[in-house]
């Protein structure tokens, strides 16, 4: 992979191999390991419950929409963390 000065400035002191490993980790499919699908479901269920609570108690507004988008984003990131780094 070719380096670029902007990336090097953003990640000073990080060896090229470490950056490459992180990129491969982020952009590679991670098949579920035993127990992970259940964790994904638990995270999604908790996200849905929280989003429903927000929808029930907050007035319809741009802020509510952004809050629900944030819950959605959080669920995706949490499940990505489980997929990429374990979690069982």
C-alpha positions in Angstrom: 0.0 0.0 0.0 1.2 3.5 -0.8 1.5 5.9 2.1 0.3 9.5 1.9 1.6 12.4 3.9 -1.9 13.4 5.3 -2.4 9.9 6.6 1.1 9.9 8.1 0.4 13.2 9.8 -3.0 11.9 11.2 -1.3 8.8 12.7 2.2 9.9 13.7 4.4 7.2 15.2 2.3 4.3 14.0 4.3 1.8 12.0 3.0 1.2 8.4 2.3 -2.5 9.2 0.1 -1.6 12.1 -1.9 0.8 10.0 -2.3 -1.8 7.3 -3.4 -4.4 9.8 -6.1 -2.0 11.2 -7.4 -1.3 7.7 -7.6 -5.0 6.9 -9.3 -5.6 10.2 -11.9 -2.8 9.4 -12.6 -3.8 5.8 -12.6 -7.6 6.0 -15.7 -9.8 6.5 -15.7 -11.4 9.9 -18.0 -14.5 9.9 -19.8 -14.8 13.2 -18.1 -16.9 15.8 -20.1 -19.2 18.2 -22.1 -17.0 20.6 -21.8 -13.8 18.6 -25.1 -13.9 16.8 -26.8 -13.9 20.2 -24.8 -10.8 21.2 -25.8 -9.0 18.0 -29.4 -9.7 18.8 -29.1 -8.5 22.3 -27.5 -5.2 21.1 -30.1 -4.8 18.4 -33.0 -5.5 20.9 -31.6 -3.0 23.4 -31.2 -0.4 20.6 -34.8 -1.0 19.5 -36.1 -0.7 23.0 -34.2 2.7 23.5 -35.3 4.0 20.1 -38.9 3.1 20.9 -38.6 4.9 24.3 -37.3 8.0 22.5 -40.1 7.8 20.0 -42.7 7.5 22.7 -41.5 10.3 24.9 -39.8 12.9 22.7 -41.8 15.2 20.4 -41.4 14.5 16.7 -38.5 16.8 15.6 -35.2 16.9 13.8 -33.6 16.3 17.2 -35.6 13.1 17.7 -34.7 11.9 14.2 -31.0 12.6 14.9 -31.2 10.8 18.3 -32.8 7.7 16.6 -30.1 7.9 13.9 -27.5 7.9 16.7 -29.0 4.8 18.3 -28.9 3.1 14.9 -25.3 4.1 14.5 -24.3 3.0 18.0 -25.9 -0.4 17.4 -23.9 -0.9 14.2 -20.7 0.2 15.8 -21.3 -2.1 18.8 -21.9 -5.1 16.5 -18.9 -4.2 14.5 -16.8 -4.2 17.7 -18.1 -7.7 18.5 -17.4 -8.9 14.9 -13.9 -7.5 14.7 -12.6 -8.0 18.2 -14.6 -10.9 19.7 -17.0 -10.3 22.5 -17.8 -13.7 23.7 
